[in-house]
């Protein structure tokens, strides 16, 4: 595909296949993403439609083989280099022959034989070097449509045909009292310069996909597997789930798994962007393509092939780079009518210069017509958004920030409010028991024992803290009956035949229990930012426990950075208002949404959106998934659950909250680049086409030579892609500010 008109043609054709729901075609990646029903045509129908439209079907991407697009792009680069080399040498010779009076050593050659020589020298440049334009134009014509190839082919052929007539039938022009002049150099340079533009554009597009290439290059090729007590090196494709794999110092881990024996430190920076090695020992997870630094260990393969974390990241980045930002819709609409409108302007230009101006000259009218055709550039419109999205999402992936696509980038650009879940997101998620307060006549050990018995069968985050405290106090859990966990409130069960419960104040109120003389301690602990859990036995509150979950080291810095970007920051928690406000004050958060049950988090997010806010939700747990989905942008901490990651728009692979402002800044920078690209793509055509048509001639006598028009067209696409590549420098500044 060569321009936005090609993209639209393929999209429309694929969308007409029975069972296809939606299609997104990406000019920069040369990929089409097709969403279809369970009952649809088949891949053969895709192939047929694509080939009927005049394009090459490269197949379906497969994790087990090389990327066909990379191979096709390499082949295209080689072909473009050859054609440009031939074109520039012949064009230089043709230029000298056309400007015979500038070169003394050519003055002795008779003019007419020289014209015949130029005719034959120009033919291979126009029809071989530029063959792709003529082939593309013919394919488009068969589909009763036009594209950029049509513009270039018609422009170059018009200049060549006029020159041929002037060479072989000069009497046609002499009869019209026009001195024939040839434009072989114009025809040759139009083709050669646009081929140069394609070559530079292809090289630049290759650099925009470097992130994917680097990720794919990380895939290990072999694994040392233990089978039947024998160590064997096998291709990575031969690894099976459950295989025992040995990894030595300095080797890449071949697939995802769990350490069985040994210990080591592993560099996981390719996944998380975190430079510090991570210590690993038995029962800990390891990931494909991460680097083993120090010790040897054996692990059991748990995920292979497309299931590995690396494969999932590659898949997510490929999806993101193939997506469209909503802002691209304007360019798509313009592309649908661009080429026919340009042809109309070109014909109108010819008519004005040949019929309406004083002393009309056919050659001047023709040159202006050609200039209009070759300066118009639908390529820049087609590349403006996808190249920026490719670079932005690729940079994010290299730094542990996975952005799902163009729509996520655009929504992040409009954010006004960032809401953080408290436990496990702003805090370490590992609370510890700091206070045990009992009512008169009850010992703290009794309160802890009741809590220990109930929490021994609970999966609540606070349960582990109670178990650890009980272990340190030398207590052992005793069995309970009829255990019931009440989401967001607490738990209850029968202990020694007595009904017991533990939970928050709302749970007690619902059960009709009073905290009695514990109110003063409740206020004090809440003021210290601690979570309070009450313990009751046989219908009486016997005490309370205070839990402290320390903020993550990066929490306050991340919130300060977000506020410095002009964003509002809020925290959502199931804690009571006093505890929530104390934690918020410690972190610099003014707005605290407290006593929110897990199932109500999504409703709180919707309420904020209903008030006109564009909301990002940052969370990590399973109970955060509905809120992540409800937000304009869901940001999942990668250390959290697969459910939260699946529900999110942006995934942070490292457990560092500074990645939140980094991700938003990257979104800002990417969207700014997209807007710049679209501005220059539009303004280039808005200014360039009238100049080519001769709009400046009445004022300053300026006309645009077709060679300059061709050079400008070639550079427009290159400038858009180059501007996208500038994001790399912008990102370095983002990291420096962070």
C-alpha positions as CSV (number, residue, x, y, z in Angstrom):
1,X,0.0,0.0,0.0
2,X,1.3,3.5,-0.8
3,X,-1.2,6.0,0.7
4,X,-4.3,6.6,2.7
5,X,-6.5,6.0,-0.4
6,X,-5.0,2.4,-0.6
7,X,-5.9,1.9,3.1
8,X,-9.4,3.0,2.6
9,X,-9.8,0.8,-0.5
10,X,-8.7,-2.3,1.3
11,X,-10.8,-1.5,4.4
12,X,-14.0,-1.1,2.3
13,X,-13.3,-4.3,0.4
14,X,-12.6,-6.4,3.5
15,X,-15.6,-5.0,5.3
16,X,-17.9,-6.5,2.5
17,X,-16.8,-10.1,3.3
18,X,-19.8,-11.9,4.8
19,X,-19.4,-12.2,8.6
20,X,-16.8,-9.4,9.0
21,X,-17.8,-6.9,11.7
22,X,-15.0,-4.4,11.5
23,X,-11.7,-3.8,9.7
24,X,-8.7,-1.6,10.6
25,X,-5.9,-1.4,8.1
26,X,-2.6,0.3,9.1
27,X,-0.4,1.8,6.4
28,X,2.7,2.0,8.5
29,X,2.6,-1.7,9.7
30,X,1.1,-3.1,6.5
31,X,-1.4,-5.1,8.7
32,X,-5.1,-5.5,8.7
33,X,-7.0,-6.4,11.9
34,X,-10.3,-8.1,11.0
35,X,-13.0,-8.6,13.7
36,X,-15.5,-11.3,12.5
37,X,-18.3,-13.5,13.6
38,X,-17.9,-17.2,14.5
39,X,-19.7,-18.0,11.2
40,X,-17.9,-16.1,8.4
41,X,-16.3,-16.7,5.0
42,X,-12.7,-17.8,5.8
43,X,-9.0,-16.7,5.3
44,X,-9.3,-17.7,1.7
45,X,-11.9,-14.9,1.2
46,X,-9.4,-12.4,2.8
47,X,-6.7,-13.5,0.3
48,X,-9.1,-13.2,-2.7
49,X,-10.4,-9.8,-1.8
50,X,-6.9,-8.4,-1.1
51,X,-5.5,-9.8,-4.4
52,X,-8.5,-8.6,-6.3
53,X,-7.7,-5.1,-5.1
54,X,-4.2,-5.4,-6.5
55,X,-2.3,-6.0,-3.3
56,X,-0.2,-9.0,-2.0
57,X,-1.5,-11.2,0.7
58,X,1.3,-12.0,3.1
59,X,-0.6,-14.4,5.4
60,X,-1.6,-14.5,9.0
61,X,1.1,-13.6,11.6
62,X,2.3,-16.7,13.4
63,X,4.5,-16.8,16.5
64,X,6.4,-19.8,15.2
65,X,7.9,-18.2,12.1
66,X,9.5,-15.1,10.9
67,X,7.4,-12.0,10.3
68,X,6.4,-12.0,6.6
69,X,6.1,-8.2,6.6
70,X,9.7,-7.7,7.8
71,X,10.8,-10.0,4.9
72,X,8.7,-8.1,2.4
73,X,10.0,-4.8,3.7
74,X,13.6,-6.0,3.4
75,X,12.9,-7.1,-0.2
76,X,11.3,-3.7,-1.0
77,X,14.2,-1.8,0.4
78,X,16.6,-3.7,-1.8
79,X,14.5,-3.1,-4.9
80,X,14.0,0.6,-4.1
81,X,17.8,1.1,-3.7
82,X,18.5,-0.6,-7.1
83,X,15.8,1.5,-8.8
84,X,16.9,4.7,-7.2
85,X,20.5,4.0,-8.2
86,X,19.6,3.5,-11.9
87,X,17.2,6.4,-11.8
88,X,19.6,9.0,-10.4
89,X,22.4,8.1,-12.8
90,X,20.1,8.2,-15.9
91,X,18.3,11.4,-14.6
92,X,21.7,13.2,-14.2
93,X,22.6,12.3,-17.8
94,X,19.1,13.3,-19.1
95,X,19.4,16.6,-17.2
96,X,22.7,17.4,-18.9
97,X,21.3,16.5,-22.3
98,X,18.2,18.7,-21.7
99,X,20.4,21.6,-20.6
100,X,22.9,21.2,-23.4
101,X,23.8,24.9,-23.4
102,X,25.1,24.6,-19.8
103,X,27.7,22.0,-20.6
104,X,30.3,23.0,-23.2
105,X,31.4,19.4,-24.0
106,X,27.9,18.8,-25.3
107,X,27.6,21.8,-27.6
108,X,29.0,19.8,-30.6
109,X,26.2,17.3,-30.6
110,X,23.3,18.1,-33.0
111,X,20.1,18.9,-31.2
112,X,17.7,16.4,-32.9
113,X,19.9,13.3,-32.4
114,X,20.3,14.4,-28.8
115,X,16.5,14.6,-28.4
116,X,16.2,11.0,-29.8
117,X,18.9,9.8,-27.3
118,X,17.0,11.6,-24.4
119,X,13.8,9.8,-25.5
120,X,15.4,6.4,-25.2
121,X,17.3,7.2,-22.0
122,X,14.1,8.5,-20.3
123,X,12.0,5.4,-21.1
124,X,13.6,3.1,-18.6
125,X,13.4,5.7,-15.9
126,X,9.7,6.3,-16.4
127,X,8.6,2.8,-17.2
128,X,11.1,0.6,-15.2
129,X,12.2,2.7,-12.3
130,X,8.7,4.0,-12.0
131,X,6.9,0.8,-12.9
132,X,5.3,0.5,-9.5
133,X,3.4,3.7,-10.1
134,X,2.0,2.5,-13.4
135,X,1.1,-0.9,-12.1
136,X,-0.6,0.6,-9.1
137,X,-2.5,3.1,-11.2
138,X,-3.7,0.3,-13.5
139,X,-4.8,-1.8,-10.5
140,X,-6.7,1.2,-9.2
141,X,-8.3,1.9,-12.6
142,X,-9.6,-1.7,-12.7
143,X,-11.3,-1.1,-9.4
144,X,-12.7,2.2,-10.9
145,X,-10.8,4.2,-8.3
146,X,-7.6,6.3,-8.0
147,X,-4.7,6.7,-5.5
148,X,-1.3,8.3,-5.2
149,X,0.1,6.0,-7.9
150,X,-2.4,7.5,-10.3
151,X,-1.2,11.0,-9.6
152,X,2.4,10.1,-10.1
153,X,1.9,7.9,-13.2
154,X,-0.3,10.5,-15.0
155,X,2.1,13.3,-14.1
156,X,5.2,11.6,-15.3
157,X,3.6,10.1,-18.4
158,X,2.1,13.5,-19.4
159,X,5.6,15.1,-19.3
160,X,7.1,12.2,-21.2
161,X,4.4,12.0,-23.8
162,X,4.5,15.8,-24.4
163,X,8.3,15.6,-24.8
164,X,8.0,12.6,-27.2
165,X,5.5,14.5,-29.4
166,X,7.9,17.5,-29.4
167,X,10.7,15.2,-30.5
168,X,9.0,13.2,-33.2
169,X,6.2,15.5,-34.4
170,X,7.6,19.0,-33.8
171,X,5.3,20.3,-36.7
172,X,2.3,19.9,-34.4
173,X,3.7,22.7,-32.2
174,X,5.2,24.7,-35.0
175,X,1.8,25.0,-36.6
176,X,0.4,26.4,-33.3
177,X,3.3,28.9,-33.3
178,X,4.8,27.2,-30.2
179,X,8.5,26.5,-29.9
180,X,8.7,22.9,-28.8
181,X,10.6,22.3,-25.6
182,X,11.2,18.8,-24.1
183,X,10.7,17.9,-20.4
184,X,12.5,14.5,-20.3
185,X,14.5,15.7,-17.3
186,X,11.2,16.6,-15.5
187,X,9.6,13.2,-16.2
188,X,12.8,11.4,-15.1
189,X,13.3,13.4,-11.9
190,X,9.6,13.2,-10.9
191,X,9.9,9.4,-10.8
192,X,13.4,9.3,-9.3
193,X,12.7,11.8,-6.5
194,X,9.5,10.0,-5.5
195,X,11.3,6.7,-5.5
196,X,13.9,8.4,-3.2
197,X,11.0,9.5,-1.0
198,X,9.7,5.9,-0.9
199,X,13.2,4.6,0.0
200,X,13.6,7.1,2.9
201,X,10.1,6.5,4.0
202,X,10.6,2.7,4.1
203,X,13.8,3.1,6.1
204,X,12.1,5.4,8.6
205,X,9.0,3.1,8.9
206,X,11.4,0.3,9.7
207,X,12.8,2.3,12.6
208,X,9.3,3.0,13.9
209,X,8.8,-0.8,14.4
210,X,12.2,-1.3,16.1
211,X,10.5,-2.0,19.4
212,X,8.7,-5.1,18.0
213,X,11.9,-6.2,16.3
214,X,13.8,-5.9,19.5
215,X,11.1,-7.8,21.5
216,X,11.0,-10.6,18.9
217,X,14.8,-10.7,18.8
218,X,14.7,-11.5,22.6
219,X,13.1,-14.9,22.0
220,X,15.6,-17.6,23.0
221,X,16.3,-20.2,20.3
222,X,17.1,-23.3,22.5
223,X,16.5,-24.8,25.9
224,X,18.5,-27.2,28.1
225,X,15.8,-29.8,29.1
226,X,16.1,-32.7,31.5
227,X,14.2,-35.7,30.3
228,X,14.7,-39.2,31.7
229,X,17.6,-37.9,33.8
230,X,19.5,-36.7,30.7
231,X,20.2,-33.1,29.8
232,X,19.5,-32.2,26.2
233,X,19.6,-28.9,24.2
234,X,16.5,-28.7,22.1
235,X,14.9,-26.0,19.9
236,X,12.5,-23.8,21.9
237,X,9.6,-25.1,19.9
238,X,10.1,-28.5,21.3
239,X,9.6,-27.5,25.0
240,X,6.5,-28.9,26.6
241,X,4.6,-27.8,29.7
242,X,6.0,-29.6,32.7
243,X,9.5,-29.9,31.3
244,X,12.4,-29.4,33.8
245,X,14.8,-26.8,32.3
246,X,18.3,-26.0,33.6
247,X,19.5,-22.4,33.3
248,X,23.2,-21.4,33.9
249,X,24.7,-18.0,34.6
250,X,24.6,-15.6,31.6
251,X,21.9,-17.6,29.8
252,X,18.4,-16.4,28.8
253,X,15.5,-18.1,30.4
254,X,13.8,-20.0,27.5
255,X,10.1,-19.9,28.7
256,X,7.9,-19.0,31.6
257,X,8.0,-21.3,34.6
258,X,8.4,-21.8,38.4
259,X,11.8,-22.4,40.1
260,X,12.2,-25.9,41.4
261,X,15.7,-25.8,42.8
262,X,18.6,-23.4,43.1
263,X,18.6,-19.6,43.3
264,X,19.9,-16.7,41.3
265,X,19.4,-13.0,40.4
266,X,17.6,-12.3,37.1
267,X,17.6,-9.2,35.0
268,X,13.9,-8.6,34.1
269,X,14.4,-5.2,32.6
270,X,13.2,-6.3,29.1
271,X,9.8,-7.0,30.7
272,X,9.6,-4.3,33.4
273,X,12.0,-1.6,32.4
274,X,13.5,-2.0,35.9
275,X,17.3,-2.1,35.9
276,X,17.8,-3.8,39.3
277,X,18.1,-7.6,39.1
278,X,15.5,-9.6,41.0
279,X,16.4,-12.5,43.4
280,X,14.7,-15.8,42.6
281,X,14.4,-19.0,44.7
282,X,12.2,-22.0,44.8
283,X,8.5,-21.5,44.0
284,X,9.1,-18.1,42.4
285,X,8.1,-17.3,38.8
286,X,10.6,-16.7,36.0
287,X,9.8,-15.4,32.5
288,X,11.0,-16.1,29.0
289,X,13.8,-14.0,27.6
290,X,14.9,-12.5,30.9
291,X,18.6,-12.9,31.7
292,X,20.0,-15.1,34.4
293,X,22.9,-13.2,36.0
294,X,24.5,-15.2,38.8
295,X,23.5,-18.7,39.9
296,X,22.3,-21.9,38.2
297,X,18.8,-23.2,38.8
298,X,16.2,-25.6,37.5
299,X,12.6,-24.6,36.8
300,X,9.5,-26.3,35.5
301,X,7.9,-24.9,32.3
302,X,4.4,-23.6,33.0
303,X,3.7,-21.4,29.9
304,X,5.1,-22.0,26.4
305,X,4.9,-20.4,23.0
306,X,2.1,-17.8,22.7
307,X,1.2,-18.2,26.4
308,X,4.5,-16.6,27.7
309,X,4.6,-13.1,29.1
310,X,6.9,-12.0,26.3
311,X,4.6,-13.4,23.6
312,X,1.6,-11.7,25.3
313,X,3.6,-8.4,25.3
314,X,4.5,-8.8,21.6
315,X,0.9,-9.5,20.8
316,X,-0.3,-6.5,22.8
317,X,2.2,-4.2,21.2
318,X,1.4,-5.5,17.7
319,X,-2.3,-4.9,18.4
320,X,-1.6,-1.4,19.7
321,X,0.6,-0.5,16.7
322,X,-2.1,-1.7,14.3
323,X,-4.8,0.3,16.0
324,X,-6.3,3.6,14.9
325,X,-6.7,6.7,17.1
326,X,-10.1,8.3,16.7
327,X,-8.3,11.5,15.5
328,X,-7.4,9.6,12.3
329,X,-11.0,9.6,11.2
330,X,-10.7,13.1,9.7
331,X,-7.7,12.1,7.6
332,X,-9.6,9.0,6.5
333,X,-12.5,11.1,5.3
334,X,-10.2,13.4,3.4
335,X,-8.4,10.5,1.9
336,X,-11.6,9.1,0.5
337,X,-12.0,12.1,-1.9
338,X,-8.4,13.4,-2.0
339,X,-7.2,12.0,-5.3
340,X,-10.4,12.8,-7.4
341,X,-10.3,16.3,-6.0
342,X,-6.7,16.8,-6.9
343,X,-7.4,15.6,-10.4
344,X,-10.2,18.1,-10.6
345,X,-7.9,20.9,-9.5
346,X,-5.2,19.7,-12.0
347,X,-7.6,19.8,-14.9
348,X,-9.0,23.2,-13.8
349,X,-5.4,24.5,-13.6
350,X,-4.7,23.2,-17.1
351,X,-7.9,24.9,-18.4
352,X,-7.2,28.2,-16.8
353,X,-3.6,28.3,-18.1
354,X,-4.5,27.2,-21.6
355,X,-7.8,29.1,-22.2
356,X,-8.0,32.0,-19.8
357,X,-4.6,33.6,-19.3
358,X,-3.1,36.1,-21.8
359,X,-0.7,34.5,-24.3
360,X,-1.5,30.9,-23.3
361,X,1.2,28.3,-23.8
362,X,0.3,24.6,-24.0
363,X,3.6,23.5,-22.4
364,X,3.1,25.9,-19.4
365,X,-0.4,24.7,-18.9
366,X,0.8,21.1,-19.0
367,X,3.6,21.7,-16.6
368,X,1.3,23.3,-14.0
369,X,-1.1,20.4,-14.4
370,X,1.7,18.0,-13.8
371,X,3.0,20.0,-10.8
372,X,-0.4,19.9,-9.2
373,X,-0.6,16.1,-9.5
374,X,2.9,15.3,-8.2
375,X,2.9,17.8,-5.3
376,X,-0.3,16.4,-3.8
377,X,0.5,13.8,-1.1
378,X,-2.0,11.5,0.4
379,X,0.9,9.4,1.8
380,X,1.5,12.0,4.6
381,X,-2.1,11.8,5.6
382,X,-2.0,8.0,5.8
383,X,1.2,8.0,7.8
384,X,0.5,10.8,10.3
385,X,-1.2,8.8,12.9
386,X,0.1,5.2,12.6
387,X,3.8,6.1,12.7
388,X,3.4,8.1,15.9
389,X,1.3,5.4,17.5
390,X,3.9,2.8,16.5
391,X,6.8,4.8,18.0
392,X,4.8,5.8,21.2
393,X,3.5,2.3,22.0
394,X,6.9,0.8,21.1
395,X,8.8,3.2,23.5
396,X,6.3,2.3,26.2
397,X,6.8,-1.4,25.7
398,X,10.6,-1.0,26.0
399,X,10.1,0.7,29.3
400,X,7.5,-1.6,30.9
401,X,4.5,0.4,29.8
402,X,2.0,-1.5,27.6
403,X,-0.5,0.8,25.9
404,X,-3.3,-1.0,24.1
405,X,-3.7,1.3,21.2
406,X,-4.4,4.6,19.6
407,X,-7.7,5.1,21.4
408,X,-6.1,4.6,24.7
409,X,-3.4,7.2,23.8
410,X,-6.1,9.7,22.8
411,X,-8.1,9.2,25.9
412,X,-5.0,9.6,28.1
413,X,-4.3,12.9,26.4
414,X,-7.7,14.2,27.6
415,X,-7.4,13.1,31.2
416,X,-8.5,15.4,34.0
417,X,-8.6,13.1,37.0
418,X,-6.5,10.1,38.2
419,X,-8.1,7.8,40.8
420,X,-5.9,5.3,42.7
421,X,-7.1,2.2,44.5
422,X,-5.5,2.3,48.0
423,X,-4.6,-1.3,49.0
424,X,-1.9,-2.9,46.9
425,X,-1.7,0.1,44.6
426,X,-0.8,3.1,46.7
427,X,0.3,0.9,49.5
428,X,2.5,-2.2,49.6
429,X,-0.5,-4.5,50.0
430,X,1.1,-6.2,52.9
431,X,-0.6,-4.8,56.0
432,X,0.6,-5.7,59.5
433,X,-1.1,-5.8,62.9
434,X,0.1,-2.8,64.9
435,X,-2.5,-2.5,67.6
436,X,-4.8,-5.0,69.5
437,X,-7.1,-3.3,72.0
438,X,-9.5,-5.3,74.1
439,X,-12.5,-4.3,76.2
440,X,-12.4,-4.6,80.0
441,X,-12.3,-8.2,81.2
442,X,-10.9,-9.5,77.9
443,X,-7.2,-10.0,77.1
444,X,-5.6,-8.9,73.8
445,X,-4.6,-12.5,73.3
446,X,-8.2,-13.6,73.3
447,X,-9.1,-10.9,70.7
448,X,-6.2,-12.1,68.5
449,X,-7.2,-15.8,69.0
450,X,-10.8,-15.2,67.8
451,X,-9.5,-13.2,64.8
452,X,-6.9,-15.9,64.1
453,X,-9.5,-18.6,64.0
454,X,-11.7,-16.7,61.6
455,X,-9.0,-15.4,59.3
456,X,-7.3,-18.9,59.0
457,X,-9.9,-19.8,56.3
458,X,-10.2,-16.3,54.8
459,X,-8.5,-15.0,51.6
460,X,-8.8,-11.4,52.6
461,X,-5.5,-9.3,52.4
462,X,-5.7,-8.6,56.1
463,X,-5.9,-12.4,56.9
464,X,-2.2,-12.9,56.3
465,X,-1.3,-10.1,58.7
466,X,-3.4,-11.8,61.4
467,X,-1.8,-15.2,60.7
468,X,1.7,-13.7,60.9
469,X,0.8,-11.9,64.2
470,X,-0.7,-15.1,65.6
471,X,2.4,-17.1,64.7
472,X,4.7,-14.5,66.3
473,X,2.5,-14.6,69.5
474,X,2.7,-18.5,69.6
475,X,-1.0,-19.0,68.9
476,X,-2.5,-21.7,66.7
477,X,-5.8,-21.4,64.7
478,X,-8.6,-23.6,65.9
479,X,-11.4,-24.9,63.5
480,X,-14.6,-22.9,63.0
481,X,-18.0,-23.9,61.5
482,X,-20.2,-22.1,59.0
483,X,-17.6,-19.6,57.8
484,X,-19.1,-16.8,55.6
485,X,-17.1,-14.0,54.0
486,X,-19.1,-10.8,53.4
487,X,-17.4,-8.9,50.6
488,X,-16.1,-5.5,51.7
489,X,-17.4,-5.9,55.2
490,X,-15.8,-8.8,57.1
491,X,-16.5,-12.5,58.0
492,X,-18.4,-14.5,60.5
493,X,-18.5,-18.1,61.7
494,X,-19.3,-20.4,64.7
495,X,-16.4,-20.8,67.2
496,X,-16.9,-23.3,70.0
497,X,-20.6,-23.0,69.3
498,X,-20.6,-19.2,69.7
499,X,-21.3,-16.8,66.8
500,X,-18.2,-14.7,66.1
501,X,-17.4,-12.0,63.6
502,X,-14.8,-9.6,62.6
503,X,-15.1,-6.7,60.2
504,X,-15.5,-2.9,59.8
505,X,-17.9,-0.5,61.5
506,X,-20.5,-0.9,58.7
507,X,-20.5,-4.6,59.3
508,X,-21.1,-4.1,63.0
509,X,-23.9,-1.6,62.4
510,X,-25.6,-4.1,60.0
511,X,-25.4,-6.8,62.7
512,X,-26.8,-4.4,65.3
513,X,-23.6,-4.4,67.4
514,X,-22.2,-1.4,69.4
515,X,-18.5,-0.6,69.8
516,X,-19.1,0.8,73.3
517,X,-16.0,2.2,75.0
518,X,-13.8,1.6,72.0
519,X,-15.0,4.8,70.2
520,X,-12.1,6.8,71.5
521,X,-9.5,4.3,70.4
522,X,-11.3,4.1,67.0
523,X,-10.9,7.8,66.4
524,X,-7.3,7.8,67.5
525,X,-6.2,4.9,65.3
526,X,-8.2,6.3,62.3
527,X,-6.4,9.6,62.7
528,X,-3.1,7.7,62.4
529,X,-4.3,6.4,59.0
530,X,-4.8,2.8,60.3
531,X,-7.4,0.3,59.1
532,X,-9.6,-0.8,62.0
533,X,-11.2,-4.3,62.3
534,X,-13.6,-5.0,65.1
535,X,-13.8,-8.5,66.8
536,X,-17.1,-9.7,68.3
537,X,-18.1,-12.9,70.1
538,X,-21.5,-14.1,71.3
539,X,-23.1,-10.8,70.2
540,X,-20.6,-8.5,72.1
541,X,-17.7,-6.5,70.6
542,X,-14.6,-7.8,72.6
543,X,-11.9,-5.6,70.9
544,X,-10.4,-4.2,67.8
545,X,-7.3,-4.5,65.8
546,X,-5.4,-1.8,64.0
547,X,-3.6,-2.5,60.7
548,X,-1.1,-0.4,59.0
549,X,-0.3,-0.7,55.3
550,X,2.7,1.5,54.4
551,X,2.6,3.5,51.2
552,X,4.9,2.4,48.4
553,X,8.1,4.5,48.2
554,X,7.1,5.9,44.8
555,X,3.5,6.9,45.8
556,X,4.0,10.4,47.0
557,X,6.4,11.3,44.2
558,X,4.0,10.0,41.6
559,X,1.1,12.0,43.0
560,X,3.2,15.1,43.1
561,X,4.2,14.6,39.5
562,X,0.5,14.1,38.4
563,X,-0.6,17.2,40.2
564,X,2.3,19.1,38.6
565,X,0.8,18.1,35.2
566,X,-2.5,19.8,36.2
567,X,-4.4,16.6,36.9
568,X,-6.7,16.0,39.9
569,X,-5.8,13.0,42.0
570,X,-8.2,11.0,44.1
571,X,-8.0,7.8,46.2
572,X,-10.7,5.1,46.5
573,X,-10.8,2.8,49.5
574,X,-13.0,0.6,51.6
575,X,-11.6,2.1,54.8
576,X,-13.6,4.5,56.9
577,X,-13.5,8.2,56.1
578,X,-11.0,9.1,58.9
579,X,-8.5,6.4,57.9
580,X,-8.8,7.2,54.2
581,X,-8.3,11.0,54.8
582,X,-5.3,10.3,57.0
583,X,-3.7,8.2,54.3
584,X,-4.6,10.8,51.7
585,X,-3.1,13.6,53.7
586,X,0.1,11.6,54.1
587,X,0.3,11.3,50.3
588,X,-0.9,14.7,49.3
589,X,-4.3,13.5,48.0
590,X,-7.2,15.9,48.8
591,X,-10.1,13.9,47.5
592,X,-10.7,10.6,49.2
593,X,-13.6,8.3,48.3
594,X,-13.9,6.2,51.5
595,X,-16.1,3.3,52.6
596,X,-16.6,2.1,49.0
597,X,-17.4,-1.5,48.6
598,X,-15.5,-3.4,45.9
599,X,-18.6,-3.8,43.8
600,X,-19.3,0.0,44.1
601,X,-15.9,1.2,42.8
602,X,-17.1,1.1,39.2
603,X,-20.2,3.2,40.1
604,X,-18.0,5.8,41.8
605,X,-15.9,6.0,38.6
606,X,-19.1,6.5,36.5
607,X,-20.2,9.2,38.9
608,X,-17.0,11.1,38.4
609,X,-17.3,10.7,34.6
610,X,-20.9,11.9,34.8
611,X,-19.6,15.1,36.4
612,X,-17.6,15.9,33.3
613,X,-14.3,14.4,34.4
614,X,-12.1,12.3,32.1
615,X,-11.0,9.6,34.5
616,X,-8.1,7.2,34.8
617,X,-8.4,4.4,37.3
618,X,-5.2,2.9,38.7
619,X,-5.6,-0.6,40.3
620,X,-4.2,-4.0,40.7
621,X,-6.6,-6.5,42.1
622,X,-9.4,-8.6,40.8
623,X,-12.0,-6.4,42.5
624,X,-10.5,-3.4,40.6
625,X,-11.3,-4.9,37.1
626,X,-14.9,-3.4,36.9
627,X,-13.6,0.0,37.9
628,X,-10.7,-0.2,35.4
629,X,-13.3,-1.0,32.6
630,X,-15.6,1.7,33.7
631,X,-12.9,4.4,33.6
632,X,-12.0,6.3,30.4
633,X,-8.5,4.8,30.9
634,X,-7.8,1.8,33.1
635,X,-4.2,1.6,34.3
636,X,-3.2,-1.8,35.8
637,X,-0.1,-2.4,37.9
638,X,1.5,-5.4,36.2
639,X,2.4,-6.9,39.6
640,X,-1.4,-7.5,40.0
641,X,-3.7,-10.0,38.5
642,X,-4.2,-11.1,34.8
643,X,-7.9,-10.1,35.2
644,X,-6.9,-6.5,36.0
645,X,-4.4,-6.4,33.2
646,X,-6.9,-7.7,30.7
647,X,-9.5,-5.1,31.8
648,X,-7.0,-2.2,31.5
649,X,-6.0,0.2,28.7
650,X,-2.5,0.7,30.0
651,X,-0.5,-2.0,31.9
652,X,2.5,-1.1,34.0
653,X,4.8,-4.1,34.1
654,X,6.8,-2.8,37.1
655,X,5.4,-2.1,40.5
656,X,6.6,1.5,40.5
657,X,3.9,4.2,40.6
658,X,6.2,6.7,38.8
659,X,5.3,4.8,35.7
660,X,1.8,6.3,35.9
661,X,2.9,9.9,35.2
662,X,5.5,8.5,32.7
663,X,2.7,6.7,30.8
664,X,0.5,9.8,30.7
665,X,3.4,12.0,29.6
666,X,4.2,9.5,26.9
667,X,0.5,9.7,25.8
668,X,0.7,13.5,25.8
669,X,3.9,13.5,23.7
670,X,2.5,10.9,21.2
671,X,-0.8,12.8,20.8
672,X,1.1,16.1,20.3
673,X,3.2,14.4,17.6
674,X,0.0,13.0,15.9
675,X,-1.5,16.5,15.9
676,X,1.7,18.0,14.5
677,X,1.8,15.3,11.8
678,X,-1.8,15.9,10.7
679,X,-1.3,19.6,10.8
680,X,1.8,19.4,8.5
681,X,0.1,16.8,6.2
682,X,-2.9,19.1,5.7
683,X,-1.1,22.4,5.6
684,X,1.4,21.0,3.1
685,X,-1.3,20.1,0.7
686,X,-3.4,23.3,1.4
687,X,-0.4,25.5,0.6
688,X,1.5,23.3,-2.0
689,X,-1.4,22.6,-4.4
690,X,-2.3,26.3,-5.0
691,X,1.3,27.2,-5.5
692,X,1.7,24.4,-8.0
693,X,-1.5,25.6,-9.7
694,X,0.2,29.0,-10.1
695,X,-1.6,31.0,-7.4
696,X,1.6,33.1,-6.8
697,X,2.2,33.9,-10.5
698,X,0.0,37.0,-10.7
699,X,1.8,38.6,-7.7
700,X,5.5,37.5,-8.0
701,X,5.7,35.6,-11.2
702,X,6.4,32.3,-9.4
703,X,5.6,28.9,-11.0
704,X,6.6,25.5,-9.5
705,X,8.8,23.3,-11.7
706,X,7.5,19.6,-11.6
707,X,10.9,18.4,-10.3
708,X,10.6,20.6,-7.2
709,X,7.0,19.5,-6.8
710,X,8.1,15.9,-6.9
711,X,10.9,16.6,-4.3
712,X,8.4,18.3,-2.1
713,X,6.0,15.4,-2.3
714,X,8.7,12.9,-1.4
715,X,9.9,14.9,1.5
716,X,6.4,15.4,3.0
717,X,6.0,11.7,3.8
718,X,9.6,11.5,5.1
719,X,9.1,14.6,7.3
720,X,6.0,13.1,8.9
721,X,7.7,9.8,9.7
722,X,10.8,11.7,10.9
723,X,8.7,13.8,13.2
724,X,7.2,10.6,14.7
725,X,10.8,9.3,15.3
726,X,11.5,12.5,17.3
727,X,9.4,10.9,20.1
728,X,12.5,9.0,21.1
729,X,14.2,12.3,22.1
730,X,11.0,13.5,23.8
731,X,10.8,10.3,25.8
732,X,14.4,10.8,27.1
733,X,13.3,14.2,28.4
734,X,10.3,12.6,30.0
735,X,12.5,10.2,31.9
736,X,14.9,13.0,32.9
737,X,12.0,15.0,34.4
738,X,10.7,11.9,36.2
